[in-house]
């Protein structure tokens, strides 16, 4: 049984987890900075990095204690190496390097996007090949996984990510950060056909959400106060969800993938989860809600499969080099489909 300790510090969650064989969660601990950054309307990188520095050691201790493991039980140390905020990433990378050196264990760098997809391996029987729809605040991609951690990008956003569009539209509507959960909550009581927002016409399997955000702004400029917030939220969300699902199902037909995985923070969206399951001709794998947003269990799951190929990081490199070399080697490649 291969047990990995993993650290995730790519943004505003200080997360540490212990996972066995890439499938079974022994512990999954996290300290969120969401309330702190809400006062700024978004994540402040310098503030986030300082919070990680204060919390990382205590979260590591808690994760090891909850998993009831000691250093000699571990097969390796894993950490997120990108993409993310460079200052926050280096906190996790430096801590992981220190543990690997002190405990004489291999260090495995994990791509954050690959890790989000690997969350669906946890407590499930998912096996590659499959198609993955990754939807988050910073990324929107369709990827084809030929192996557990080997992916090729089939389509991606050419401007705003879907989660970014949610946050920007939420700000227009006067809602709090992060905007995704707020819009999803309001959309339940709204009329999704009240407003007709346009879908961007983009070739292939790529996405564009910048124009949709502008369409919402133009609509608000024409409306009298008070705005029908629930109807606006429902109409906006319906446009995003329909766009995501249409492109994904078209890619599934093209690739003949036997399964679809939904991943990323926006994978917690109720409408997206329900509609994708009902419309997909193949099985859909969904991570549990607490595994959709950033967490370290997904990083440990990815590390378990990367570790099988002995892809480890050198402890003699500077932290900056570890970040650059690992991310450039492991990030998903673009595929023409």
C-alpha contacts under 8 A as a table, 3 or more apart, distances in Angstrom:
res1	aa1	res2	aa2	distance
1	X	20	X	6.50
1	X	21	X	5.94
2	X	20	X	5.68
2	X	21	X	5.08
2	X	74	X	7.04
2	X	75	X	5.54
2	X	304	X	7.16
3	X	18	X	6.84
3	X	19	X	5.67
3	X	20	X	4.35
3	X	21	X	6.16
3	X	73	X	6.92
3	X	74	X	5.02
3	X	75	X	5.39
3	X	76	X	7.28
3	X	304	X	7.75
4	X	18	X	5.65
4	X	19	X	5.60
4	X	20	X	6.56
4	X	74	X	5.64
4	X	75	X	5.70
4	X	76	X	5.25
4	X	77	X	5.87
4	X	78	X	6.90
4	X	300	X	5.77
4	X	303	X	7.23
4	X	304	X	6.85
5	X	16	X	7.20
5	X	17	X	5.79
5	X	18	X	4.59
5	X	19	X	6.83
5	X	74	X	7.01
5	X	76	X	6.67
5	X	77	X	5.07
5	X	78	X	6.13
5	X	300	X	6.38
6	X	16	X	5.57
6	X	17	X	5.37
6	X	18	X	6.42
6	X	77	X	5.84
6	X	78	X	4.41
6	X	79	X	5.40
6	X	96	X	7.99
6	X	296	X	5.65
6	X	297	X	7.00
6	X	299	X	5.98
6	X	300	X	4.99
7	X	14	X	7.80
7	X	15	X	5.83
7	X	16	X	4.63
7	X	17	X	6.84
7	X	78	X	6.25
7	X	79	X	4.64
7	X	80	X	6.62
7	X	92	X	5.99
7	X	96	X	7.00
7	X	296	X	5.53
7	X	299	X	7.28
8	X	13	X	7.39
8	X	14	X	6.29
8	X	15	X	5.06
8	X	16	X	6.34
8	X	79	X	5.89
8	X	80	X	5.38
8	X	89	X	7.88
8	X	92	X	6.42
8	X	294	X	7.51
8	X	295	X	6.32
8	X	296	X	5.04
8	X	299	X	7.04
9	X	12	X	6.93
9	X	13	X	6.06
9	X	14	X	5.32
9	X	15	X	6.58
9	X	52	X	7.10
9	X	80	X	6.90
9	X	88	X	5.62
9	X	89	X	5.36
9	X	91	X	7.04
9	X	92	X	5.46
10	X	13	X	7.56
10	X	80	X	6.68
10	X	81	X	7.77
10	X	82	X	6.96
10	X	83	X	7.16
10	X	84	X	4.62
10	X	85	X	5.77
10	X	86	X	7.73
10	X	88	X	5.69
10	X	89	X	4.93
10	X	112	X	7.76
11	X	43	X	7.71
11	X	45	X	7.72
11	X	48	X	6.99
11	X	84	X	6.14
11	X	85	X	5.96
11	X	88	X	6.24
11	X	89	X	7.59
12	X	32	X	6.33
12	X	33	X	5.38
12	X	34	X	6.87
12	X	43	X	6.96
12	X	48	X	5.67
12	X	52	X	7.99
13	X	30	X	6.52
13	X	31	X	5.77
13	X	32	X	4.58
13	X	33	X	6.08
13	X	34	X	7.99
13	X	52	X	7.85
13	X	294	X	6.78
13	X	295	X	7.43
14	X	30	X	5.57
14	X	31	X	5.19
14	X	32	X	6.47
14	X	52	X	5.81
14	X	55	X	6.89
14	X	56	X	6.37
14	X	59	X	7.50
15	X	28	X	7.44
15	X	29	X	5.67
15	X	30	X	4.24
15	X	31	X	6.45
15	X	56	X	7.85
15	X	59	X	6.99
15	X	294	X	7.94
15	X	295	X	5.58
15	X	296	X	5.20
16	X	28	X	6.17
16	X	29	X	5.37
16	X	30	X	6.44
16	X	59	X	6.22
16	X	60	X	5.85
16	X	63	X	6.12
16	X	295	X	7.43
16	X	296	X	5.03
16	X	297	X	7.37
17	X	25	X	7.68
17	X	26	X	7.50
17	X	27	X	5.24
17	X	28	X	4.24
17	X	29	X	5.93
17	X	60	X	7.98
17	X	63	X	5.76
17	X	64	X	8.00
17	X	295	X	7.91
17	X	296	X	5.04
17	X	297	X	5.07
17	X	300	X	6.94
18	X	25	X	6.36
18	X	26	X	5.36
18	X	27	X	5.14
18	X	28	X	6.57
18	X	63	X	6.65
18	X	64	X	7.12
18	X	67	X	6.47
18	X	297	X	6.72
18	X	300	X	6.80
19	X	22	X	6.04
19	X	23	X	6.85
19	X	24	X	5.58
19	X	25	X	4.55
19	X	26	X	5.38
19	X	27	X	6.98
19	X	297	X	6.39
19	X	300	X	5.85
19	X	301	X	6.63
20	X	23	X	6.16
20	X	24	X	5.11
20	X	25	X	6.45
20	X	26	X	6.91
21	X	24	X	6.65
21	X	301	X	7.49
21	X	304	X	6.07
22	X	121	X	7.00
22	X	122	X	6.70
22	X	300	X	6.58
22	X	301	X	3.97
22	X	302	X	6.81
22	X	303	X	7.46
22	X	304	X	5.01
22	X	305	X	6.96
23	X	121	X	5.79
23	X	122	X	4.27
23	X	123	X	5.48
23	X	124	X	7.15
23	X	301	X	6.46
24	X	122	X	6.08
24	X	123	X	5.96
25	X	28	X	6.91
25	X	122	X	7.16
25	X	123	X	7.79
25	X	297	X	6.81
26	X	66	X	7.34
26	X	67	X	4.79
27	X	63	X	5.57
27	X	64	X	7.55
27	X	66	X	5.73
27	X	67	X	5.05
27	X	297	X	7.89
28	X	63	X	6.48
28	X	295	X	7.53
28	X	296	X	6.67
28	X	297	X	5.92
29	X	59	X	6.53
29	X	62	X	7.18
29	X	63	X	5.80
29	X	296	X	7.74
30	X	59	X	6.98
30	X	295	X	7.07
31	X	55	X	7.63
31	X	59	X	7.67
32	X	35	X	7.82
33	X	36	X	5.30
33	X	37	X	6.41
33	X	48	X	7.40
33	X	51	X	7.80
34	X	37	X	5.34
34	X	38	X	6.07
35	X	38	X	5.12
35	X	39	X	7.25
36	X	39	X	6.24
36	X	40	X	7.99
37	X	40	X	5.33
37	X	41	X	6.46
37	X	42	X	5.65
37	X	43	X	5.30
37	X	44	X	6.80
38	X	41	X	4.98
38	X	42	X	6.15
38	X	43	X	7.82
38	X	176	X	7.40
38	X	177	X	5.72
38	X	178	X	7.60
39	X	42	X	7.87
40	X	43	X	7.22
40	X	44	X	7.51
41	X	176	X	7.49
41	X	177	X	5.70
41	X	178	X	7.94
42	X	177	X	6.73
42	X	178	X	7.59
43	X	48	X	7.11
44	X	47	X	5.46
44	X	48	X	6.10
45	X	48	X	5.06
45	X	49	X	6.17
45	X	85	X	6.55
45	X	87	X	6.92
45	X	88	X	7.16
46	X	49	X	5.23
46	X	50	X	6.38
46	X	87	X	7.09
47	X	50	X	5.29
47	X	51	X	6.32
48	X	51	X	5.16
48	X	52	X	6.28
48	X	88	X	6.53
49	X	52	X	5.13
49	X	53	X	6.37
49	X	87	X	5.65
49	X	88	X	4.44
49	X	91	X	6.98
50	X	53	X	5.11
50	X	54	X	6.48
51	X	54	X	5.17
51	X	55	X	6.26
52	X	55	X	5.19
52	X	56	X	5.60
52	X	88	X	6.84
52	X	91	X	6.72
53	X	56	X	5.80
53	X	57	X	7.99
53	X	91	X	6.42
54	X	57	X	7.55
55	X	58	X	5.68
55	X	59	X	6.29
56	X	59	X	5.30
56	X	60	X	6.24
56	X	92	X	7.72
56	X	95	X	7.84
57	X	60	X	5.17
57	X	61	X	6.33
58	X	61	X	5.15
58	X	62	X	6.19
59	X	62	X	5.01
59	X	63	X	6.10
60	X	63	X	5.23
60	X	64	X	6.28
61	X	64	X	5.31
61	X	65	X	6.13
62	X	65	X	5.07
62	X	66	X	6.06
63	X	66	X	5.25
63	X	67	X	6.12
64	X	67	X	5.22
64	X	68	X	6.06
64	X	69	X	5.70
64	X	70	X	6.91
65	X	68	X	5.06
65	X	69	X	6.81
69	X	73	X	6.08
69	X	74	X	7.74
70	X	73	X	5.51
70	X	74	X	7.24
71	X	74	X	5.52
71	X	103	X	6.38
72	X	103	X	7.74
74	X	77	X	7.70
74	X	105	X	7.79
75	X	105	X	6.88
75	X	106	X	7.41
76	X	100	X	7.31
76	X	105	X	5.17
76	X	106	X	4.87
76	X	107	X	6.05
76	X	108	X	7.22
77	X	96	X	6.28
77	X	99	X	7.33
77	X	100	X	6.05
77	X	105	X	6.67
77	X	106	X	6.22
77	X	107	X	5.00
77	X	108	X	6.19
78	X	96	X	6.76
78	X	107	X	5.77
78	X	108	X	4.63
78	X	109	X	5.87
78	X	110	X	6.89
78	X	299	X	6.96
78	X	300	X	6.36
78	X	303	X	6.12
79	X	92	X	6.39
79	X	93	X	6.05
79	X	96	X	6.32
79	X	107	X	7.91
79	X	108	X	6.58
79	X	109	X	5.39
79	X	110	X	5.96
79	X	299	X	6.79
80	X	89	X	6.95
80	X	92	X	7.27
80	X	93	X	7.22
80	X	109	X	5.96
80	X	110	X	4.85
80	X	111	X	5.99
80	X	112	X	5.79
80	X	299	X	6.73
81	X	84	X	7.89
81	X	89	X	6.34
81	X	93	X	6.86
81	X	109	X	5.58
81	X	110	X	5.73
81	X	111	X	5.92
81	X	112	X	7.06
81	X	322	X	7.69
81	X	323	X	5.08
81	X	324	X	7.86
81	X	326	X	6.71
81	X	327	X	5.99
82	X	85	X	8.00
82	X	89	X	7.12
82	X	110	X	7.51
82	X	111	X	5.48
82	X	112	X	5.64
82	X	323	X	6.91
82	X	327	X	5.78
83	X	111	X	6.90
83	X	112	X	6.02
83	X	113	X	7.59
83	X	327	X	7.53
84	X	88	X	7.66
84	X	89	X	6.54
84	X	112	X	7.81
85	X	88	X	5.47
85	X	89	X	5.99
86	X	89	X	5.08
86	X	90	X	6.16
87	X	90	X	5.40
87	X	91	X	6.79
88	X	91	X	5.33
88	X	92	X	6.96
89	X	92	X	5.41
89	X	93	X	6.16
90	X	93	X	4.85
90	X	94	X	5.77
90	X	319	X	6.54
90	X	320	X	7.36
90	X	323	X	7.74
91	X	94	X	5.36
91	X	95	X	6.21
92	X	95	X	5.15
92	X	96	X	6.01
93	X	96	X	5.13
93	X	97	X	6.09
93	X	319	X	6.52
93	X	322	X	7.90
93	X	323	X	7.58
94	X	97	X	5.13
94	X	98	X	6.20
94	X	319	X	6.23
95	X	98	X	5.13
95	X	99	X	6.32
96	X	99	X	5.17
96	X	100	X	6.11
96	X	107	X	7.21
97	X	100	X	5.09
97	X	101	X	6.07
97	X	107	X	6.72
97	X	315	X	6.24
98	X	101	X	5.19
98	X	102	X	6.04
99	X	102	X	5.10
99	X	103	X	5.85
99	X	104	X	7.98
99	X	105	X	7.84
100	X	103	X	5.33
100	X	104	X	5.46
100	X	105	X	4.66
100	X	106	X	6.08
100	X	107	X	5.92
100	X	315	X	7.95
101	X	104	X	5.09
101	X	105	X	6.68
101	X	315	X	7.05
106	X	312	X	6.08
106	X	313	X	7.34
107	X	312	X	5.33
107	X	313	X	5.27
107	X	314	X	7.43
107	X	315	X	7.65
108	X	303	X	6.35
108	X	306	X	7.58
108	X	307	X	7.08
108	X	311	X	6.74
108	X	312	X	4.74
108	X	313	X	5.75
109	X	303	X	7.65
109	X	312	X	7.01
109	X	313	X	6.58
109	X	322	X	7.94
109	X	323	X	7.85
109	X	326	X	5.84
109	X	327	X	7.59
110	X	114	X	7.47
110	X	115	X	6.85
110	X	299	X	6.45
110	X	302	X	6.86
110	X	303	X	6.55
110	X	326	X	7.53
110	X	327	X	7.53
110	X	330	X	7.32
111	X	114	X	5.39
111	X	115	X	6.20
111	X	326	X	7.98
111	X	327	X	6.13
111	X	330	X	6.19
111	X	331	X	5.92
112	X	115	X	5.04
112	X	116	X	6.43
112	X	299	X	7.42
113	X	116	X	5.24
113	X	117	X	6.81
113	X	134	X	7.64
113	X	331	X	7.86
114	X	117	X	5.37
114	X	118	X	6.30
114	X	149	X	6.45
114	X	151	X	7.79
114	X	302	X	7.19
114	X	331	X	7.58
114	X	332	X	7.62
115	X	118	X	4.85
115	X	119	X	6.44
115	X	298	X	5.13
115	X	299	X	5.04
115	X	301	X	7.30
115	X	302	X	5.48
116	X	119	X	5.41
116	X	120	X	7.98
116	X	134	X	7.59
116	X	263	X	5.69
116	X	264	X	5.63
116	X	292	X	7.20
116	X	294	X	7.67
116	X	298	X	6.07
116	X	299	X	7.75
117	X	120	X	6.08
117	X	132	X	6.90
117	X	134	X	7.18
117	X	261	X	7.05
117	X	262	X	7.37
117	X	263	X	5.28
117	X	264	X	7.42
117	X	298	X	7.80
118	X	121	X	5.37
118	X	122	X	7.44
118	X	148	X	7.73
118	X	149	X	7.64
118	X	298	X	5.66
118	X	299	X	7.61
118	X	301	X	6.04
118	X	302	X	5.62
119	X	122	X	5.63
119	X	263	X	7.60
119	X	287	X	5.98
119	X	291	X	6.29
119	X	292	X	7.53
119	X	297	X	7.16
119	X	298	X	4.44
119	X	299	X	7.92
119	X	301	X	6.84
120	X	123	X	7.67
120	X	124	X	6.76
120	X	126	X	7.03
120	X	261	X	7.21
120	X	263	X	7.73
120	X	285	X	6.49
120	X	286	X	6.23
120	X	287	X	4.85
121	X	124	X	5.43
121	X	125	X	6.74
121	X	126	X	5.68
121	X	127	X	7.88
121	X	301	X	7.06
122	X	287	X	7.84
122	X	298	X	7.64
122	X	301	X	6.98
126	X	285	X	7.47
127	X	130	X	7.63
127	X	148	X	7.39
128	X	145	X	6.28
128	X	146	X	5.94
128	X	147	X	5.39
128	X	148	X	6.02
129	X	144	X	7.43
129	X	145	X	5.37
129	X	146	X	4.67
129	X	147	X	6.12
129	X	148	X	7.96
129	X	257	X	6.66
129	X	258	X	7.12
129	X	259	X	7.62
130	X	144	X	6.11
130	X	145	X	5.44
130	X	146	X	7.02
130	X	257	X	5.11
130	X	258	X	5.93
130	X	259	X	4.90
130	X	260	X	5.71
130	X	261	X	7.10
131	X	142	X	7.10
131	X	143	X	5.83
131	X	144	X	4.65
131	X	145	X	6.15
131	X	252	X	6.76
131	X	257	X	5.83
131	X	258	X	7.92
131	X	259	X	6.24
131	X	260	X	4.76
131	X	261	X	6.15
132	X	141	X	7.99
132	X	142	X	5.65
132	X	143	X	5.09
132	X	144	X	6.24
132	X	145	X	7.28
132	X	260	X	5.57
132	X	261	X	4.50
132	X	262	X	5.89
132	X	263	X	7.10
133	X	140	X	7.53
133	X	141	X	5.97
133	X	142	X	4.70
133	X	143	X	6.58
133	X	248	X	6.81
133	X	260	X	7.39
133	X	261	X	6.16
133	X	262	X	5.01
133	X	263	X	6.13
134	X	139	X	7.14
134	X	140	X	5.53
134	X	141	X	5.19
134	X	142	X	6.30
134	X	143	X	7.74
134	X	262	X	6.14
134	X	263	X	4.68
134	X	264	X	5.36
134	X	267	X	7.74
135	X	139	X	6.00
135	X	140	X	4.58
135	X	141	X	6.71
135	X	161	X	7.50
135	X	162	X	6.47
135	X	163	X	6.82
135	X	262	X	7.79
135	X	263	X	6.24
135	X	264	X	4.98
135	X	265	X	6.52
135	X	266	X	5.34
135	X	267	X	6.44
136	X	139	X	5.22
136	X	140	X	6.24
136	X	161	X	6.91
136	X	162	X	6.60
136	X	163	X	4.97
136	X	164	X	7.66
136	X	264	X	4.91
136	X	265	X	4.83
136	X	266	X	5.22
136	X	267	X	7.73
137	X	161	X	6.11
137	X	162	X	6.56
137	X	163	X	3.75
137	X	164	X	4.73
137	X	167	X	7.93
137	X	265	X	7.06
137	X	266	X	7.53
138	X	160	X	7.84
138	X	161	X	5.52
138	X	162	X	7.93
138	X	163	X	6.68
138	X	164	X	6.32
139	X	156	X	7.79
139	X	157	X	7.35
139	X	161	X	5.05
139	X	162	X	7.38
139	X	163	X	7.65
140	X	156	X	5.54
140	X	157	X	5.63
140	X	161	X	5.21
140	X	162	X	6.25
140	X	207	X	7.71
141	X	153	X	6.83
141	X	154	X	7.52
141	X	155	X	5.57
141	X	156	X	4.15
141	X	157	X	6.68
141	X	206	X	7.88
142	X	153	X	5.98
142	X	154	X	5.48
142	X	155	X	5.00
142	X	156	X	6.23
142	X	205	X	7.62
142	X	248	X	6.82
142	X	251	X	7.96
143	X	151	X	6.04
143	X	152	X	5.41
143	X	153	X	4.40
143	X	154	X	5.44
143	X	155	X	7.11
143	X	332	X	7.99
144	X	151	X	5.44
144	X	152	X	5.32
144	X	153	X	6.49
144	X	154	X	6.83
144	X	257	X	7.97
145	X	148	X	6.80
145	X	149	X	7.05
145	X	150	X	5.69
145	X	151	X	4.41
145	X	152	X	6.66
146	X	150	X	5.98
146	X	151	X	6.37
147	X	150	X	5.03
147	X	151	X	7.30
148	X	302	X	7.85
148	X	305	X	6.50
149	X	302	X	6.67
149	X	305	X	6.85
149	X	306	X	6.84
150	X	332	X	7.18
151	X	332	X	5.16
151	X	333	X	6.80
152	X	332	X	5.26
152	X	333	X	4.74
152	X	334	X	5.45
152	X	335	X	5.47
153	X	156	X	7.31
153	X	332	X	6.19
153	X	333	X	5.63
153	X	334	X	4.38
153	X	335	X	5.36
154	X	205	X	6.58
154	X	206	X	7.89
154	X	251	X	7.74
154	X	334	X	6.33
154	X	335	X	5.29
154	X	336	X	6.44
154	X	337	X	6.19
155	X	204	X	7.30
155	X	205	X	4.51
155	X	206	X	4.38
155	X	207	X	7.30
156	X	205	X	7.05
156	X	206	X	4.65
156	X	207	X	5.74
157	X	160	X	6.50
157	X	161	X	6.00
157	X	206	X	5.50
157	X	207	X	4.20
157	X	208	X	5.36
157	X	209	X	7.65
158	X	206	X	6.82
158	X	207	X	6.11
158	X	208	X	5.62
159	X	207	X	7.89
159	X	208	X	5.77
159	X	209	X	6.78
159	X	210	X	6.23
160	X	164	X	6.00
160	X	165	X	6.21
160	X	208	X	6.54
160	X	209	X	5.47
160	X	210	X	5.47
161	X	164	X	5.09
161	X	165	X	6.29
161	X	208	X	7.74
161	X	209	X	6.79
162	X	165	X	5.08
162	X	166	X	6.35
162	X	209	X	6.48
162	X	240	X	7.15
162	X	266	X	7.90
163	X	166	X	4.99
163	X	167	X	6.39
163	X	180	X	6.63
163	X	265	X	7.77
163	X	266	X	6.32
164	X	167	X	5.13
164	X	168	X	6.24
165	X	168	X	5.13
165	X	169	X	6.03
165	X	209	X	6.38
165	X	210	X	7.05
165	X	212	X	7.99
165	X	213	X	6.21
166	X	169	X	5.30
166	X	170	X	5.97
166	X	179	X	5.52
166	X	180	X	5.25
166	X	183	X	7.40
167	X	170	X	5.08
167	X	171	X	6.27
167	X	177	X	6.71
167	X	178	X	5.96
167	X	179	X	4.25
167	X	180	X	6.24
168	X	171	X	5.12
168	X	172	X	6.43
168	X	179	X	7.47
168	X	213	X	7.17
169	X	172	X	4.94
169	X	173	X	6.27
169	X	179	X	7.55
169	X	213	X	6.11
169	X	216	X	7.17
169	X	217	X	7.92
170	X	173	X	5.03
170	X	174	X	6.21
170	X	175	X	4.99
170	X	176	X	6.96
170	X	177	X	7.61
170	X	179	X	4.90
170	X	180	X	7.56
170	X	182	X	7.51
170	X	183	X	6.75
171	X	174	X	5.01
171	X	175	X	5.54
171	X	176	X	6.91
171	X	177	X	7.63
171	X	179	X	7.26
172	X	175	X	7.57
172	X	217	X	7.04
173	X	229	X	6.96
175	X	179	X	6.63
175	X	182	X	6.88
176	X	179	X	6.10
176	X	182	X	7.27
178	X	181	X	6.86
178	X	182	X	7.41
179	X	182	X	5.27
179	X	183	X	6.14
180	X	183	X	5.38
180	X	184	X	6.11
180	X	266	X	7.15
180	X	269	X	7.70
181	X	184	X	5.04
181	X	185	X	6.05
181	X	269	X	7.34
182	X	185	X	5.18
182	X	186	X	6.31
183	X	186	X	5.17
183	X	187	X	5.91
183	X	230	X	7.99
183	X	233	X	5.37
183	X	234	X	7.50
183	X	237	X	7.46
184	X	187	X	5.16
184	X	188	X	6.80
184	X	233	X	7.46
184	X	234	X	7.71
184	X	237	X	7.39
184	X	269	X	6.40
184	X	270	X	7.02
184	X	271	X	7.69
185	X	188	X	5.84
185	X	189	X	7.95
186	X	189	X	5.89
186	X	190	X	6.58
186	X	229	X	7.56
186	X	230	X	5.00
186	X	233	X	6.29
186	X	234	X	7.11
187	X	190	X	4.90
187	X	191	X	7.60
187	X	192	X	7.48
187	X	230	X	5.52
187	X	231	X	6.86
187	X	232	X	7.98
187	X	233	X	5.18
187	X	234	X	3.97
187	X	235	X	7.78
187	X	237	X	7.20
188	X	230	X	7.85
188	X	234	X	7.06
189	X	230	X	6.24
189	X	231	X	7.77
189	X	234	X	7.89
190	X	229	X	7.97
190	X	230	X	4.39
190	X	231	X	4.21
190	X	232	X	7.46
190	X	233	X	7.05
190	X	234	X	5.24
190	X	235	X	7.89
191	X	194	X	5.48
191	X	230	X	7.30
191	X	231	X	4.78
191	X	232	X	7.98
191	X	234	X	5.96
191	X	235	X	6.83
192	X	195	X	7.08
192	X	231	X	6.07
192	X	232	X	7.60
192	X	233	X	7.80
192	X	234	X	4.43
192	X	235	X	4.02
192	X	236	X	7.59
192	X	237	X	7.78
192	X	238	X	6.16
193	X	196	X	6.65
193	X	234	X	7.94
193	X	235	X	5.94
194	X	231	X	6.17
194	X	232	X	7.54
194	X	235	X	6.50
195	X	231	X	7.49
195	X	232	X	6.81
195	X	235	X	5.66
196	X	235	X	6.97
197	X	212	X	6.73
197	X	215	X	6.54
197	X	216	X	7.32
197	X	235	X	7.17
197	X	236	X	6.79
197	X	239	X	6.64
198	X	212	X	6.42
198	X	215	X	7.42
198	X	239	X	7.47
199	X	212	X	6.97
199	X	239	X	6.71
199	X	243	X	6.88
200	X	207	X	7.46
200	X	208	X	5.87
200	X	209	X	7.03
200	X	211	X	6.88
200	X	212	X	7.42
202	X	205	X	7.64
202	X	206	X	6.19
202	X	207	X	6.36
202	X	208	X	6.99
203	X	206	X	6.53
205	X	247	X	5.56
205	X	248	X	7.55
205	X	250	X	7.76
205	X	251	X	6.80
206	X	247	X	7.75
207	X	243	X	7.96
207	X	244	X	7.97
208	X	211	X	7.16
209	X	212	X	5.21
209	X	213	X	6.54
209	X	240	X	7.91
210	X	213	X	5.32
210	X	214	X	6.55
211	X	214	X	5.02
211	X	215	X	6.14
212	X	215	X	4.95
212	X	216	X	6.36
213	X	216	X	5.27
213	X	217	X	6.46
214	X	217	X	4.99
214	X	218	X	6.24
215	X	218	X	5.14
215	X	219	X	6.15
216	X	219	X	5.03
216	X	220	X	6.23
216	X	236	X	7.63
217	X	220	X	5.17
217	X	221	X	6.33
218	X	221	X	5.14
218	X	222	X	6.66
219	X	222	X	5.37
219	X	223	X	6.46
220	X	223	X	5.13
220	X	224	X	7.96
220	X	227	X	7.67
223	X	227	X	6.79
224	X	227	X	6.52
228	X	231	X	5.53
228	X	232	X	6.24
229	X	232	X	5.10
229	X	233	X	6.04
230	X	233	X	5.09
230	X	234	X	6.09
231	X	234	X	5.10
231	X	235	X	6.02
232	X	235	X	5.21
232	X	236	X	6.04
233	X	236	X	5.23
233	X	237	X	6.01
234	X	237	X	5.15
234	X	238	X	6.02
235	X	238	X	5.18
235	X	239	X	6.40
236	X	239	X	5.32
236	X	240	X	6.48
237	X	240	X	5.13
237	X	241	X	6.03
238	X	241	X	5.19
238	X	242	X	5.92
239	X	242	X	5.31
239	X	243	X	6.14
240	X	243	X	5.23
240	X	244	X	6.24
241	X	244	X	5.17
241	X	245	X	6.14
241	X	271	X	7.28
241	X	272	X	5.64
242	X	245	X	5.24
242	X	246	X	5.95
243	X	246	X	5.32
243	X	247	X	6.29
244	X	247	X	5.55
244	X	248	X	6.17
245	X	248	X	5.03
245	X	249	X	6.00
245	X	272	X	7.95
245	X	276	X	6.29
246	X	249	X	5.39
246	X	250	X	6.17
247	X	250	X	5.14
247	X	251	X	6.23
248	X	251	X	5.08
248	X	252	X	6.19
249	X	252	X	4.90
249	X	253	X	6.29
249	X	280	X	6.81
250	X	253	X	5.24
250	X	254	X	6.36
251	X	254	X	4.99
251	X	255	X	6.08
252	X	255	X	5.22
252	X	256	X	5.35
252	X	257	X	5.51
252	X	260	X	7.83
253	X	256	X	5.12
253	X	257	X	7.49
254	X	337	X	7.67
257	X	260	X	7.30
258	X	282	X	6.05
258	X	283	X	7.39
259	X	282	X	5.32
259	X	283	X	5.07
259	X	284	X	5.96
259	X	285	X	7.53
260	X	282	X	6.94
260	X	283	X	6.37
260	X	284	X	4.81
260	X	285	X	6.26
261	X	284	X	5.71
261	X	285	X	4.76
261	X	286	X	6.24
262	X	267	X	5.89
262	X	273	X	7.89
262	X	284	X	7.31
262	X	285	X	6.39
262	X	286	X	5.50
262	X	287	X	7.42
263	X	266	X	7.55
263	X	267	X	5.27
263	X	286	X	7.12
263	X	287	X	6.97
263	X	292	X	6.27
264	X	267	X	5.30
264	X	268	X	7.82
264	X	292	X	5.15
264	X	293	X	6.09
264	X	294	X	7.88
265	X	268	X	6.02
265	X	292	X	4.88
265	X	293	X	4.35
265	X	294	X	7.30
266	X	269	X	5.38
266	X	292	X	7.40
266	X	293	X	7.98
267	X	272	X	6.98
267	X	273	X	6.66
267	X	286	X	7.60
267	X	287	X	7.92
267	X	289	X	7.93
267	X	292	X	5.96
268	X	272	X	7.93
268	X	273	X	7.15
268	X	289	X	5.57
268	X	292	X	6.01
268	X	293	X	7.92
269	X	272	X	5.44
269	X	273	X	6.24
270	X	273	X	5.32
270	X	274	X	6.16
271	X	274	X	5.23
271	X	275	X	5.88
272	X	275	X	5.36
272	X	276	X	5.88
273	X	276	X	5.51
273	X	277	X	6.35
273	X	286	X	7.59
274	X	277	X	5.43
274	X	278	X	6.31
275	X	278	X	5.11
275	X	279	X	6.01
276	X	279	X	5.28
276	X	280	X	5.75
276	X	284	X	7.55
277	X	280	X	5.53
277	X	283	X	7.57
277	X	284	X	5.93
280	X	283	X	7.10
280	X	284	X	7.21
287	X	290	X	7.97
287	X	291	X	5.79
287	X	292	X	6.07
288	X	291	X	5.28
288	X	292	X	6.59
289	X	292	X	5.33
289	X	293	X	7.64
290	X	293	X	6.47
291	X	294	X	7.09
291	X	295	X	6.39
291	X	297	X	7.73
291	X	298	X	7.29
292	X	295	X	8.00
295	X	298	X	6.25
295	X	299	X	7.39
296	X	299	X	5.02
296	X	300	X	6.32
297	X	300	X	5.09
297	X	301	X	6.16
298	X	301	X	5.00
298	X	302	X	6.31
299	X	302	X	5.21
299	X	303	X	6.16
300	X	303	X	4.91
300	X	304	X	6.27
301	X	304	X	5.37
301	X	305	X	7.11
302	X	305	X	5.58
302	X	306	X	6.26
303	X	306	X	4.91
303	X	307	X	5.67
304	X	307	X	5.22
304	X	308	X	6.76
305	X	308	X	5.35
305	X	309	X	7.47
306	X	309	X	5.69
306	X	310	X	6.93
306	X	311	X	6.25
307	X	310	X	4.96
307	X	311	X	6.05
307	X	312	X	7.30
308	X	311	X	7.86
313	X	322	X	6.74
313	X	326	X	7.31
314	X	317	X	5.81
314	X	322	X	7.39
315	X	318	X	7.85
317	X	320	X	7.95
317	X	321	X	5.91
317	X	322	X	6.08
318	X	321	X	5.24
318	X	322	X	6.31
319	X	322	X	5.03
319	X	323	X	6.26
320	X	323	X	5.18
320	X	324	X	6.31
321	X	324	X	5.09
321	X	325	X	5.88
322	X	325	X	5.48
322	X	326	X	5.88
323	X	326	X	5.60
323	X	327	X	6.03
324	X	327	X	5.43
324	X	328	X	6.01
325	X	328	X	5.34
325	X	329	X	6.24
326	X	329	X	5.32
326	X	330	X	6.09
327	X	330	X	5.28
327	X	331	X	5.66
328	X	331	X	5.96
